[in-house]
Amino acid sequence: MGQGHDSLALPRASAIVSAGTGSPAWEPTTAVYLELLGKFFYSINLDIRKRETSAFGIGIQSAENDIIPSGMYFLFFGKKHRLETGAGTSLILSPGDGVQALAIHGVIGYRYQKKHGLLFRAGFTPFVGIALDDDGDNILMPWIGISLGYSF
């Protein structure tokens, strides 16, 4: 009687397998990371992955002007070691003057992310800065970035 009951037990959630792949089912992941350079000089960001192959990020940088970067990223190959591509926008806010400029940025690079643990990103992150007032100049800037954070 005790031998047959083990095969009727429900599997633990961590043992659920994707349809026919033999690997654990993918779970949504959230991460917090510090980005150096990338979208300007530095920013603190929140990265939300609802799908295995894409992520949405939003952040903030506060200095002379406040900058609010956001982006959509697409992930290719592998499970932890990925090729990351994407694009986004950043609003540059000036105290008292409101939105001063808009930046459109792209990314192509490397992304290492564990489900619960280290997040590391490095890549080419060029951007176009568009002045929204008469005093500023538009710029095209080739740029690089590196990020370090934690996934949970």
C-alpha positions in Angstrom: 0.0 0.0 0.0 2.8 2.5 0.8 4.7 1.8 -2.5 2.0 3.1 -4.9 1.2 6.4 -3.1 4.5 8.0 -3.9 3.7 8.0 -7.6 0.4 9.9 -6.9 2.0 12.8 -5.1 1.9 16.2 -6.7 5.2 17.6 -7.9 6.8 20.5 -6.0 6.5 23.9 -7.8 10.3 23.9 -8.4 10.0 20.6 -10.3 7.4 21.7 -12.8 8.8 21.2 -16.3 8.0 23.3 -19.4 6.0 21.4 -22.0 8.3 18.7 -23.3 11.6 20.6 -22.9 12.9 18.9 -19.8 13.9 22.2 -18.2 12.2 24.0 -15.3 9.4 26.4 -16.2 10.5 30.1 -16.6 9.4 32.5 -13.9 9.1 36.3 -14.2 12.1 38.1 -12.7 12.7 41.6 -11.3 16.1 43.2 -10.8 17.5 46.4 -9.4 20.8 47.6 -10.8 23.3 50.5 -11.0 24.3 51.5 -14.5 27.5 53.4 -15.2 27.6 55.3 -18.4 25.0 53.5 -20.5 22.1 56.0 -20.5 24.3 59.0 -19.6 26.7 58.9 -16.6 24.9 56.8 -14.0 21.4 55.6 -13.1 19.6 53.4 -10.7 17.2 51.1 -12.5 14.4 48.6 -12.1 14.3 45.8 -14.6 11.1 43.8 -15.0 11.0 40.5 -17.1 7.5 39.2 -17.6 8.7 37.1 -20.5 11.8 35.0 -20.9 12.9 36.9 -24.1 12.2 40.5 -23.1 12.6 43.0 -20.3 11.3 46.5 -19.5 13.5 48.9 -17.5 13.0 52.3 -15.9 15.4 54.3 -13.8 16.4 57.6 -12.4 19.5 59.8 -12.3 19.7 62.9 -10.3 22.4 65.5 -10.7 22.1 69.0 -12.1 19.2 67.8 -14.1 16.9 64.8 -13.3 16.9 62.1 -16.0 14.3 59.4 -16.3 15.5 56.6 -18.6 13.2 53.8 -19.8 13.7 51.0 -22.3 12.6 47.8 -23.8 15.1 45.0 -24.2 15.1 41.8 -26.2 17.2 38.8 -25.1 18.5 36.1 -27.4 20.4 32.8 -26.9 21.1 30.9 -23.7 19.4 31.0 -20.3 21.9 33.1 -18.2 24.4 34.4 -20.8 22.3 36.4 -23.4 22.7 38.8 -26.3 20.7 41.9 -25.4 19.3 44.4 -27.9 16.9 47.2 -27.4 16.0 50.9 -27.4 14.5 53.4 -25.1 14.0 57.1 -24.3 15.1 59.4 -21.5 13.5 62.6 -20.4 15.9 65.3 -19.2 14.1 67.5 -16.6 15.5 70.8 -15.4 14.3 72.2 -12.1 11.8 75.0 -12.8 11.9 74.5 -16.6 10.3 71.1 -16.9 11.3 68.8 -19.8 14.5 70.3 -21.3 15.5 67.5 -23.7 14.7 64.0 -24.9 17.3 61.2 -25.6 16.7 58.2 -27.7 19.1 55.4 -26.9 19.9 51.9 -28.2 21.8 48.9 -26.8 23.5 45.9 -28.1 25.5 43.9 -25.6 26.0 41.1 -23.2 23.7 40.2 -20.3 24.3 37.7 -17.5 21.3 37.2 -15.2 20.5 34.5 -12.7 16.9 34.1 -11.5 17.9 35.0 -8.0 21.3 36.6 -7.9 23.7 38.6 -10.0 22.8 40.7 -12.9 25.6 42.0 -15.1 25.3 43.9 -18.4 27.9 45.5 -20.7 27.4 46.9 -24.2 27.4 49.6 -26.8 24.7 52.2 -25.9 24.7 55.1 -28.4 22.1 57.8 -28.0 20.7 60.9 -29.8 20.0 63.9 -27.6 17.2 66.2 -28.9 17.0 69.7 -27.3 13.5 70.8 -26.7 14.4 74.4 -26.1 16.0 77.1 -28.2 19.2 77.1 -26.2 20.3 73.5 -26.6 22.0 71.6 -29.4 21.1 68.1 -30.7 23.9 65.5 -30.3 24.7 62.0 -31.5 26.9 60.2 -29.0 28.5 56.7 -29.4 28.6 55.4 -25.8 29.2 52.3 -23.8 27.7 51.1 -20.5 28.1 48.6 -17.7 25.5 47.5 -15.1 25.7 45.5 -11.9 22.7 44.5 -9.8 20.6 41.8 -8.1 17.7 39.7 -9.5 14.9 38.5 -7.2 
